[in-house]
Amino acid sequence: DAGITQSPRHKVTETGTPVTLRCHQTENHRYMYWYRQDPGHGLRLIHYSYGVKDTDKGEVSDGYSVSRSKTEDFLLTLESATSSQTSVYFCAISDGTKTDTQYFGPGTRLTVL
Amino acid sequence: RKEVEQDPGPFNVPEGATVAFNCTYSNSASQSFFWYRQDCRKEPKLLMSVYSSGNEDGRFTAQLNRASQYISLLIRDSKLSDSATYLCVVIVYNNNDMRFGAGTRLTVKP
């Protein structure tokens, strides 16, 4: 299994509070991704990073920001959490080759009350 | 229309059965294709890549039909441990553009 950890694994928070989720990898992969997964939807890309301090928006980036100050860490911040952001969040990594796929972390289950 | 569509199931089959899942994708420029498996409350894990010539991995066979824009996964001799949700995944332009189907749920019963 790819060396990817996420923290926290579970979190309950209140509407309007900021929340930061952390993804840590030990594979030295260049690319890191944040997805959310909701019932009836496939995983949807929030943001991704293609290197230290290099990030870009995905399909559902509104209300989220990211930072990557080190190769191994990719942070996802919900600036002011809303109930619609209740979801399971997955981090993924890849080395960026054309045919390479992505490997996922264990997920963070976030509930916004 | 969703970019990647799958029958959500559930498929309930007895042990030993053969079961097939299909997936359709809308973007004809799609380049790479995969099947992932996701167990309940776990992360998705790569099951197999899908090649134009079709490929097999033990009891699992994946096929791609570019003309009709669909991908299939065939599971032979189903095991209880095959119970999971199977995600169809398509890379459109590059690795940063993976599109996921919502998944097909399989339950294999004794």
Interface residues (C-beta under 8 A of the other chain):
Chain A: Y31 Y33 G40 H41 G42 L43 R44 L45 Y48 Y50 D56 F90 S94 G96 T97 K98 T99 D100 T101 Q102 Y103 F104 G105 P106 G107
Chain B: K2 V4 P8 Q31 S32 F34 R41 K42 E43 P44 K45 L46 S49 L87 V89 N94 N95 N96 M98 R99 F100 G101 A102 G103
